[in-house]
Amino acid sequence: MFLVKASTKKTPQPSPVFHSAIEKVQGGPRTFAGTPDRLSALRGACLIRDHHRCVISHSFDSSEAQARMDKAGETNALDDDGNLLYQDPNRPGPLEMAHIIPHSLMKVDANHELSPSKKAALAILNMFDTGVVHLIEAGDIDRPRNALTLTRPFHVHFGEFQIFFEPVADSQPHTYRIDSFLSRYILPEFPLTRTLYLSENRTIDPPSARLLALHRAIAHIIHFSAAAEYIDKLLREMEGQGVCAADGSTEIDRLLTLGLRGWSVST
């Protein structure tokens, strides 16, 4: 998908803000997507919910680890579950907040309006799962349900739709088989199964299963290059000519057919 693929750069990483900032991303009034304070609040909320760990590798955030060791001592610092950090078998590293659906899709222009191509892309996403776009409208795209905590390399691959999450049947909630289209030389540990962390008393929304399913559907479409190239062509036409050409040459009916026949998150 042309616009979605063009929106897959890593999410900017402002310093996390905690406490009252978390309330902003959970239930505050809608604001425009991508503002620094919203992204900072979102990063802070995701770090807390995900226990300061990458949801794939389980690496602990190195900045947080150092801060805790500076305060409590290297052999006394604990992780979020009360375990000694220095005994952690997973190597720590810098962690980032990654949007499931790119936040730039909701970035408005100077008139606070979405471009025709972005509106078209959102309409396509809605075809995969009717009504799903309401989960990411306006500032809602910067809520915890649309974000994960990842290491930098996994953030890059996830943002490029090279990594995807598939729910595991008959398992505890929020358990996923995580796989990739990349070579096993690049990601030899894949596929793997992970149960996502939840915040205490679920005060912070977990990653949305619907949005992860939508991300997975996009990943598969992009992987099958013929379908991706076809959607790219249609979206380029929409970008260049508005939503559709005056003579009807933009094949919106075929695009609708593509969305309604088989390319859905339920398949």
Residue, then its C-alpha position, 0 to 999 in steps of 0.5 A: m500500500f503506497l501511503v502506508k508503506a511511505s509512512t513506515k519510518k520509525t516513530p519519533q522518540p521524545s523523552p517519556v512523561f509519566h503519571s498525569a501524562i498517561e491520563k492524556v493518552q488513555g482518556g483525554p480529549r482528542t487532539f491532533a496526532g503526533t504532537p511531542d507531548r502526546l508521543s512522550a506520554l504514549r512512550g511513558a505509558c507503553l514502558i510502564r505497561d510493558h514492564h520496561r521490556c521489549v515485547i519481543s526480545h524481553s530486553f529491559d530498557s537500558s536507561e531505566a536499568q542504569a537509573r535503578m542501579d544508580k539508585a539502589g546499587e548494581t546488585n540490588a536493583l529490581d525489574d518491574d516484577g521484583n527480580l534482580l536486574y543483574q541476574d536477567p538473562n536478557r541483554p538490556g538495550p535502548l527501547e522505543m515506542a512503535h506505532i502499530i498503525p503508522h501515526s503519520l496517517m493521521k498527520v493533518d496539513a496546515n488547514h488541519e485536514l487530511s490529504p485525499s491520499k490519506k483519506a483513501a488509505l484510511a478507507i482501504l483500512n476500513m475495508f479490511d475490518t469495518g469500523v476499525v478506523h475509529l480506533i485510530e482517528a485523530g489523536d486516538i492513533d497515539r493511544p497505547r492500544n496502537a503501540l508497542t515497546l520494541t528494541r530499535p532493530f525490531h522497531v525498524h522491521f515492525g515499522e516496515f511490516q516485516i514482522f507481524f503478530e498472529p494470535v495463538a488459539d486456545s492460549q491465555p489472552h494477548t498471546y501471539r506467535i510472532d513471525s517475519f518475512l525476513s530471512r532466518y539469517i537475519l532473525p534466527e530466533f523467529p518464530l516465537t510465542r509471547t504473551l504481552y504484558l498488562s499493566e496493573n489493574r489494566t489501567i493502560d490499554p493493551p495493544s489492540a488485537r484488531l490493530l495487530a490483525l490489521h498490521r498483519a494483513i497489511a504485512h501480507i499484502i505488501h509481501f505479495s508484491a503483485a497485490a502491493e504494486y496494484i494498490d500502489k498504482l491506484l493510490r498514486e492515481m488518487e494522489g495525483q488526481g484527487v480521490c478519482a479521475a473525472d472520467g472514472s479511470t481510477e478503478i475504485d470499484r476494483l480497489l473495493t473488490l480487492g478489499l472485500r474479497g479475501w484481503s481482510v484481517s479475518t482471512 
